[in-house]
């Protein structure tokens, strides 16, 4: 299932650490927004890593599930690719990102 992950991290070092965790997990589509294709178990594992890294008093990470129907209805205005397009193109063309 696809997940939209939105982060609001106050401190630069923590923000970089969170981005480092998520960069290896999905597509960064905005400065603090990622699109990730995970089974629920993997999402829980990543959430546990993030929980250890953030300051729960000042920071937040939100996970929004995105079903296939909603994924197909996603609208993009401006530059970029729709949810999952980069991942699909990478798999199809054999790119390494």
N, C-alpha and C positions, 0 to 999 in steps of 0.2 A: 504494500500500500504506500502511496505517496504521502508525505508529510511536509507541511510548511512549518519551518522553525524560525521564529522571530526572537531576536535577542536584544535586550537593553542592558548593557553592562557599563557601569560607571568608570571603573579604573582601566587605564590603557593596557596594563600587563594582563589583567584578567580577560579583557576583551580579546587580546591577541591569543591567549590560551584557548578561549572558547572557539574563536575562529579556526584555530589550528585543529581542534578536535573535529569541528564540523566540515572543514575543507576536505578532509579525507573521507567524508561520509556522503556528500551530496554536492549539488550545484549551488554556488553562491550567486544569487540573482540580484541582490541589493547589498549594501554595505553590511547590514546585520540581518539579512533574510536568506535562508537556505531552503532548497527543495531536495528532499531525500526520499529515496525509495527503500523502505525498510519493512521487514517483518516486525511484528509487535515486540518479539523478544529482543531484536537488535535495537529498536527504539528505546526500550527499557534500559538496555546496557549503556547506550549513549547518554540517556537521561541521568543515569547514576554517575557517570564520569563528570557530566556538567554540574550536577548537584554538589560534587566534591570541590569543584573549582570556583563556583560563583559565591558571592556574598549575598546570602538570602535576605539580608536587611536592606540592600540597596539595588540588587540586580534582579532581572527576570529573564526566563527563557520560556517561550510558549510553543507548544506543539499543536498544530491543527491538522487533523486527518483530512485527506483529500481523496474521495472515492473516484472511481473511473468515470462515472457520469459527470461529476463536478469538474474533474480534470479536463474533460473534453469541452466544457463550457467556459474554461478560464479565458479571460480576455487580457490581452497585452496591448498597451498603448505606448508607442515609442520603440526604442531599440531593444533587442534581446530576443530570446526564444521562449516559447510557451513552456509550461511545466513539462519536464521530461524530454524535450526535444534534443537538448545537448547530449543527454545520456543515450538516447536512441541513436543519434547521429554517430556518437563515439563508438558504440557497439557495432553499428552497421559498417562504418568506414575503417574500423580497427585503430582508431586514434588512442593515444595514451595521453591523459590529461594530468 
